[in-house]
Amino acid sequence: MSDLPADLPRLHVLRTWHAMWLARIDAAIAAAEQREAEARRGAEVRPPPPAYVVQLGIGTGPPDVGGCPVAGSRVRPLDTEQARQALLDVEACSMCRPDTDLGLL
């Protein structure tokens, strides 16, 4: 015993309905796969984080040099030599202490 209708017109309607939903599901799967592939490619080509950054103030205090994850959003990347030069003029981060890593302490 089948739970499908016996007449041909209703069977065609059901087939069309399910074909439409299958196409929508296939499109959603393709879009999700594309997003995941783009995220993987983005992670592969993303440059590594800089070893050191200088955190720029907003006028309320001097900038500081460091490389820890607690740095704010107003940072500029520095290479090792730039960090050494910057530490001659500004304070080192009190948490990650880059002056110790760079041999300036």
C-alpha positions as a printed NumPy array, in Angstrom:
array([[  0.   ,   0.   ,   0.   ],
       [  1.498,   3.355,  -1.079],
       [  0.916,   6.743,   0.483],
       [  1.314,   8.385,  -2.943],
       [ -1.724,   9.402,  -4.97 ],
       [ -2.745,   7.015,  -7.716],
       [ -3.619,   9.555, -10.405],
       [ -1.014,  10.803, -12.862],
       [ -1.59 ,  14.612, -12.557],
       [ -0.957,  14.643,  -8.79 ],
       [  2.093,  12.421,  -9.194],
       [  3.514,  14.947, -11.701],
       [  2.835,  17.785,  -9.256],
       [  4.662,  15.922,  -6.479],
       [  7.581,  15.182,  -8.768],
       [  7.818,  18.837,  -9.833],
       [  7.596,  19.982,  -6.212],
       [ 10.35 ,  17.663,  -5.057],
       [ 12.536,  18.436,  -8.072],
       [ 12.23 ,  22.134,  -7.217],
       [ 13.271,  21.498,  -3.608],
       [ 16.121,  19.246,  -4.685],
       [ 17.439,  22.03 ,  -6.936],
       [ 17.265,  24.517,  -4.036],
       [ 19.082,  22.095,  -1.743],
       [ 21.764,  21.447,  -4.387],
       [ 22.27 ,  25.21 ,  -4.791],
       [ 22.595,  25.652,  -1.022],
       [ 25.137,  22.804,  -0.863],
       [ 27.154,  24.337,  -3.706],
       [ 27.165,  27.744,  -1.985],
       [ 28.266,  26.23 ,   1.337],
       [ 31.052,  24.268,  -0.375],
       [ 32.233,  27.432,  -2.132],
       [ 32.304,  29.38 ,   1.158],
       [ 34.339,  26.624,   2.807],
       [ 36.765,  26.463,  -0.13 ],
       [ 37.222,  30.256,  -0.035],
       [ 37.836,  30.145,   3.713],
       [ 40.477,  27.421,   3.229],
       [ 42.16 ,  29.38 ,   0.438],
       [ 42.087,  32.527,   2.565],
       [ 43.739,  30.717,   5.473],
       [ 46.42 ,  29.313,   3.151],
       [ 47.376,  32.653,   1.585],
       [ 46.994,  34.812,   4.703],
       [ 50.379,  36.181,   5.709],
       [ 51.68 ,  35.185,   9.125],
       [ 51.156,  37.687,  11.917],
       [ 54.046,  40.085,  12.448],
       [ 56.554,  39.22 ,  15.135],
       [ 56.243,  42.687,  16.665],
       [ 53.838,  45.598,  16.402],
       [ 53.78 ,  49.159,  17.595],
       [ 50.476,  50.081,  19.172],
       [ 49.539,  53.613,  18.256],
       [ 47.766,  55.685,  20.864],
       [ 44.935,  58.098,  20.28 ],
       [ 46.721,  61.036,  21.823],
       [ 46.32 ,  59.996,  25.475],
       [ 49.646,  58.286,  25.948],
       [ 52.821,  57.103,  24.269],
       [ 52.777,  54.165,  21.892],
       [ 54.235,  50.863,  23.011],
       [ 56.   ,  48.031,  21.187],
       [ 55.102,  44.382,  21.612],
       [ 53.765,  41.316,  19.891],
       [ 51.167,  39.951,  22.273],
       [ 47.548,  39.283,  21.347],
       [ 46.221,  41.933,  23.749],
       [ 47.336,  44.704,  21.417],
       [ 44.47 ,  46.857,  20.249],
       [ 43.328,  47.453,  16.716],
       [ 45.535,  50.496,  16.091],
       [ 48.794,  48.68 ,  15.399],
       [ 51.494,  48.787,  12.762],
       [ 53.653,  45.72 ,  12.005],
       [ 57.376,  45.842,  12.668],
       [ 60.202,  43.524,  11.736],
       [ 62.88 ,  42.679,  14.303],
       [ 65.21 ,  45.556,  13.45 ],
       [ 62.368,  48.097,  13.375],
       [ 61.216,  46.826,  16.785],
       [ 64.734,  47.294,  18.209],
       [ 64.834,  50.86 ,  16.865],
       [ 61.34 ,  51.626,  18.156],
       [ 62.197,  50.38 ,  21.647],
       [ 64.856,  53.078,  21.863],
       [ 62.089,  55.708,  21.669],
       [ 58.966,  54.124,  23.171],
       [ 58.039,  51.744,  25.973],
       [ 57.946,  47.991,  25.633],
       [ 54.696,  46.163,  26.281],
       [ 54.605,  45.271,  29.967],
       [ 52.909,  41.939,  29.29 ],
       [ 54.942,  40.299,  26.51 ],
       [ 58.226,  42.137,  27.175],
       [ 59.692,  42.253,  23.638],
       [ 62.776,  44.042,  24.953],
       [ 63.795,  40.79 ,  26.64 ],
       [ 63.347,  38.796,  23.411],
       [ 65.282,  41.388,  21.443],
       [ 68.165,  41.507,  23.932],
       [ 67.659,  45.126,  24.944],
       [ 67.047,  44.56 ,  28.632]])
